[in-house]
Amino acid sequence: MNDNDQFTDEDHYDGEEVRPEDVGQISLVAAFCKAVSDLGVKNLSVKQMNSIIQAANVVTAAFQTPYQPAKPNMTLAAWLQCDDVGASSKYMAYLLANAPPCDKAWPHDAGDFERCVKFLEAVKDRCPLYDMRHVGDEWRMLVDHWDRLMELRKQSNDGYVAANGQMRNIFEEVDNLRFKKEKEE
């Protein structure tokens, strides 16, 4: 997982492959209850149990919905509903395409970067990347390195996991800039 405890494209599950139709509400409720029990919670209230059931319903529905990728020349509304939206790409959409407001974010890894690229491909020339430079030092640095990140993306085997860690080094440099600024404040 990345530093924000969010699942990224670089994260993966090493267990057996699960078919979407095998993910059912009852098995998820049982798994959630076991996880809560393993954390030391012995008695659940009706409200807590209903929350677990609601969560299982959300997960079950997500597994039954086919993957909806970002596609070139999508409308903003269609892009916001696709499965290739992350915090940093949504922030780009907010600033460049008048999407709903959201928290400031920037790519922290290759998966985040890939979703930003897919956003730009989806909206094509309607959103100039250069406009992100004014948002802050993190985005200025990313825009300055964008061409290099795109080269690394093309060199990689599957489109977003860059060989030899160069891409990761750029993201760490951006994150270190932010941590340095926070210490100075």
Backbone hydrogen bonds in HBPLUS format (Angstrom, degrees):
<---DONOR---> <-ACCEPTOR-->    atom                        ^
c    i                          cat <-CA-CA->   ^        H-A-AA   ^      H-
h    n   atom  resd res      DA  || num        DHA   H-A  angle D-A-AA Bond
n    s   type  num  typ     dist DA aas  dist angle  dist       angle   num
A0005-ASP N   A0002-ASN O   2.98 MM   3  5.47 159.1  2.02 125.1 125.8     1
A0011-ASP N   A0008-THR O   3.04 MM   3  5.33 144.3  2.17 105.9 116.0     2
A0022-ASP N   A0019-ARG O   2.82 MM   3  5.35 156.1  1.88 119.7 127.9     3
A0023-VAL N   A0020-PRO O   3.19 MM   3  5.58 163.8  2.22 111.7 116.7     4
A0028-LEU N   A0024-GLY O   3.06 MM   4  6.26 155.9  2.12 152.1 159.5     5
A0029-VAL N   A0025-GLN O   2.83 MM   4  6.03 163.2  1.86 157.8 162.4     6
A0030-ALA N   A0026-ILE O   2.98 MM   4  6.16 164.2  2.01 150.1 154.4     7
A0031-ALA N   A0027-SER O   2.98 MM   4  6.15 153.8  2.05 139.4 146.8     8
A0032-PHE N   A0028-LEU O   2.79 MM   4  6.03 163.6  1.81 157.8 161.7     9
A0033-CYS N   A0029-VAL O   2.89 MM   4  6.07 165.1  1.91 153.1 157.3    10
A0034-LYS N   A0030-ALA O   2.93 MM   4  6.13 155.0  1.99 146.2 153.0    11
A0035-ALA N   A0031-ALA O   2.90 MM   4  6.13 158.7  1.94 147.9 154.0    12
A0036-VAL N   A0032-PHE O   2.91 MM   4  6.17 159.7  1.95 153.4 158.7    13
A0037-SER N   A0033-CYS O   2.90 MM   4  6.04 156.6  1.95 144.4 151.5    14
A0038-ASP N   A0034-LYS O   2.76 MM   4  6.00 154.9  1.82 150.3 157.5    15
A0039-LEU N   A0035-ALA O   3.13 MM   4  6.38 128.4  2.41 134.9 147.6    16
A0039-LEU N   A0036-VAL O   3.09 MM   3  5.08 134.9  2.30  94.4 107.2    17
A0041-VAL N   A0036-VAL O   3.23 MM   5  5.78 158.6  2.28 150.8 144.4    18
A0040-GLY N   A0037-SER O   2.83 MM   3  5.12 157.2  1.88 109.6 116.6    19
A0049-MET N   A0045-SER O   2.92 MM   4  6.18 162.5  1.95 153.4 158.4    20
A0050-ASN N   A0046-VAL O   2.86 MM   4  6.04 158.5  1.90 151.2 157.2    21
A0051-SER N   A0047-LYS O   2.99 MM   4  6.24 146.0  2.11 141.3 150.7    22
A0052-ILE N   A0048-GLN O   3.03 MM   4  6.37 150.3  2.12 146.0 153.7    23
A0053-ILE N   A0049-MET O   2.99 MM   4  6.31 156.8  2.05 149.4 155.8    24
A0054-GLN N   A0050-ASN O   2.86 MM   4  6.12 158.4  1.91 147.3 153.4    25
A0055-ALA N   A0051-SER O   2.90 MM   4  6.12 159.4  1.95 147.2 152.7    26
A0056-ALA N   A0052-ILE O   2.92 MM   4  6.16 158.4  1.97 148.4 154.3    27
A0057-ASN N   A0053-ILE O   2.90 MM   4  6.17 151.2  1.99 147.7 155.8    28
A0058-VAL N   A0054-GLN O   2.99 MM   4  6.31 154.5  2.06 150.3 156.7    29
A0059-VAL N   A0055-ALA O   3.00 MM   4  6.28 165.6  2.02 154.9 158.2    30
A0060-THR N   A0056-ALA O   2.87 MM   4  5.98 165.1  1.89 150.3 155.0    31
A0061-ALA N   A0057-ASN O   2.94 MM   4  6.07 162.7  1.97 147.3 152.1    32
A0062-ALA N   A0058-VAL O   2.99 MM   4  6.22 153.5  2.06 145.6 153.1    33
A0063-PHE N   A0059-VAL O   2.99 MM   4  6.30 152.6  2.07 152.3 159.2    34
A0064-GLN N   A0060-THR O   3.11 MM   4  6.35 131.3  2.36 141.0 154.0    35
A0064-GLN N   A0061-ALA O   3.16 MM   3  5.11 134.1  2.38  94.1 106.8    36
A0065-THR N   A0062-ALA O   3.32 MM   3  5.26 158.4  2.37  99.0 105.4    37
A0083-ASP N   A0068-GLN O   2.67 MM  15  5.30 174.7  1.68 156.6 158.2    38
A0073-ASN N   A0122-ALA O   2.87 MM  49  4.73 105.6  2.44 103.5 118.2    39
A0074-MET N   A0122-ALA O   2.84 MM  48  5.12 123.8  2.16 122.2 138.6    40
A0079-TRP N   A0075-THR O   2.93 MM   4  6.20 161.0  1.97 153.1 158.7    41
A0080-LEU N   A0076-LEU O   2.92 MM   4  6.16 162.1  1.95 156.5 160.6    42
A0081-GLN N   A0078-ALA O   3.13 MM   3  5.24 138.2  2.31  99.1 110.8    43
A0082-CYS N   A0079-TRP O   3.01 MM   3  5.17 154.6  2.08 107.4 115.4    44
A0090-LYS N   A0086-GLY O   2.85 MM   4  5.89 153.6  1.92 151.2 159.3    45
A0091-TYR N   A0087-ALA O   2.99 MM   4  6.15 145.4  2.11 138.9 148.1    46
A0092-MET N   A0088-SER O   3.02 MM   4  6.32 151.0  2.11 142.3 149.8    47
A0093-ALA N   A0089-SER O   2.96 MM   4  6.24 156.8  2.01 144.8 151.0    48
A0094-TYR N   A0090-LYS O   2.91 MM   4  6.18 148.3  2.01 142.5 151.2    49
A0095-LEU N   A0091-TYR O   3.06 MM   4  6.35 161.7  2.09 150.6 153.9    50
A0096-LEU N   A0092-MET O   2.75 MM   4  5.77 164.1  1.77 160.1 165.3    51
A0097-ALA N   A0093-ALA O   2.85 MM   4  4.97 146.8  1.96 127.3 135.5    52
A0099-ALA N   A0093-ALA O   3.15 MM   6  5.36 160.3  2.19 119.1 119.9    53
A0113-PHE N   A0109-ASP O   3.00 MM   4  6.30 163.9  2.03 154.2 159.2    54
A0114-GLU N   A0110-ALA O   2.86 MM   4  6.04 155.2  1.93 145.2 151.8    55
A0115-ARG N   A0111-GLY O   3.14 MM   4  6.45 155.3  2.21 147.1 152.4    56
A0116-CYS N   A0112-ASP O   3.10 MM   4  6.48 147.8  2.21 146.3 155.5    57
A0116-CYS N   A0113-PHE O   3.05 MM   3  5.07 119.0  2.44  95.3 110.8    58
A0117-VAL N   A0113-PHE O   2.91 MM   4  6.27 157.3  1.96 155.0 161.3    59
A0118-LYS N   A0114-GLU O   2.89 MM   4  6.17 159.0  1.94 150.1 156.0    60
A0119-PHE N   A0115-ARG O   2.95 MM   4  6.17 144.2  2.08 138.0 147.5    61
A0120-LEU N   A0116-CYS O   3.03 MM   4  6.38 163.9  2.06 151.7 154.7    62
A0121-GLU N   A0117-VAL O   2.86 MM   4  6.16 155.0  1.92 151.7 159.5    63
A0122-ALA N   A0118-LYS O   2.86 MM   4  5.95 146.4  1.97 140.0 149.2    64
A0122-ALA N   A0119-PHE O   3.09 MM   3  5.03 117.1  2.50  92.7 108.5    65
A0123-VAL N   A0119-PHE O   3.01 MM   4  6.30 153.4  2.08 154.5 160.7    66
A0124-LYS N   A0120-LEU O   2.82 MM   4  5.55 115.1  2.25 134.4 149.8    67
A0126-ARG N   A0123-VAL O   3.18 MM   3  5.83 161.5  2.22 138.0 140.1    68
A0131-ASP N   A0128-PRO O   3.13 MM   3  5.88 152.4  2.21 118.7 124.8    69
A0132-MET N   A0129-LEU O   2.83 MM   3  5.72 168.6  1.85 131.5 135.3    70
A0133-ARG N   A0130-TYR O   3.07 MM   3  5.73 165.0  2.09 120.9 125.3    71
A0135-VAL N   A0132-MET O   3.13 MM   3  5.52 165.6  2.15 117.0 121.5    72
A0140-ARG N   A0136-GLY O   2.93 MM   4  6.13 158.7  1.97 155.3 162.5    73
A0141-MET N   A0137-ASP O   2.92 MM   4  6.03 163.3  1.95 148.3 152.2    74
A0142-LEU N   A0138-GLU O   2.96 MM   4  6.23 156.0  2.02 145.6 153.0    75
A0143-VAL N   A0139-TRP O   2.82 MM   4  5.96 165.8  1.84 153.0 156.4    76
A0144-ASP N   A0140-ARG O   2.94 MM   4  6.11 156.3  1.99 145.7 152.8    77
A0145-HIS N   A0141-MET O   3.02 MM   4  6.25 136.6  2.22 139.9 151.1    78
A0145-HIS N   A0142-LEU O   3.08 MM   3  5.04 126.7  2.37  93.9 107.9    79
A0146-TRP N   A0142-LEU O   2.82 MM   4  5.75 105.4  2.38 139.4 158.5    80
A0146-TRP N   A0143-VAL O   3.17 MM   3  4.84 156.3  2.23  97.1 104.3    81
A0148-ARG N   A0145-HIS O   3.03 MM   3  5.37 115.5  2.46 107.2 122.6    82
A0149-LEU N   A0145-HIS O   2.89 MM   4  6.16 160.7  1.93 159.7 166.3    83
A0150-MET N   A0146-TRP O   2.83 MM   4  6.11 153.1  1.91 153.3 161.0    84
A0151-GLU N   A0147-ASP O   2.96 MM   4  6.26 148.9  2.06 142.8 151.3    85
A0152-LEU N   A0148-ARG O   2.96 MM   4  6.27 161.8  1.99 153.4 157.5    86
A0153-ARG N   A0149-LEU O   2.89 MM   4  6.09 150.5  1.97 143.2 152.0    87
A0154-LYS N   A0150-MET O   3.01 MM   4  6.27 153.8  2.08 145.9 151.7    88
A0155-GLN N   A0151-GLU O   2.98 MM   4  6.27 143.6  2.12 144.9 155.6    89
A0156-SER N   A0152-LEU O   3.10 MM   4  6.23 134.1  2.32 143.8 154.2    90
A0169-ASN N   A0165-GLY O   2.99 MM   4  6.26 151.8  2.07 150.8 158.7    91
A0170-ILE N   A0166-GLN O   3.22 MM   4  6.57 150.9  2.31 146.4 152.5    92
A0170-ILE N   A0167-MET O   3.12 MM   3  5.31 121.0  2.48  99.8 113.6    93
A0171-PHE N   A0167-MET O   3.16 MM   4  6.58 161.3  2.20 153.2 157.7    94
A0172-GLU N   A0168-ARG O   2.85 MM   4  6.10 157.6  1.90 154.0 160.6    95
A0173-GLU N   A0169-ASN O   2.93 MM   4  6.10 151.1  2.01 143.5 151.4    96
A0174-VAL N   A0170-ILE O   3.04 MM   4  6.35 152.2  2.12 147.6 154.8    97
A0175-ASP N   A0171-PHE O   2.91 MM   4  6.20 164.1  1.93 151.6 155.8    98
A0176-ASN N   A0172-GLU O   2.76 MM   4  5.90 158.6  1.81 149.6 155.9    99
A0177-LEU N   A0173-GLU O   3.06 MM   4  6.22 146.0  2.18 138.5 146.9   100
A0178-ARG N   A0174-VAL O   3.24 MM   4  6.63 151.6  2.33 145.2 151.8   101
A0179-PHE N   A0175-ASP O   2.98 MM   4  6.36 159.6  2.02 153.1 158.5   102
A0180-LYS N   A0176-ASN O   2.89 MM   4  6.02 156.4  1.94 148.2 154.7   103
A0181-LYS N   A0177-LEU O   3.02 MM   4  6.27 155.8  2.08 145.5 151.8   104
A0182-GLU N   A0178-ARG O   2.95 MM   4  6.24 156.4  2.01 151.3 157.7   105
A0183-LYS N   A0179-PHE O   3.07 MM   4  6.30 151.7  2.16 145.6 152.3   106
A0184-GLU N   A0180-LYS O   3.15 MM   4  6.41 148.4  2.25 144.4 152.7   107
A0185-GLU N   A0181-LYS O   3.18 MM   4  6.41 135.6  2.38 143.0 154.0   108
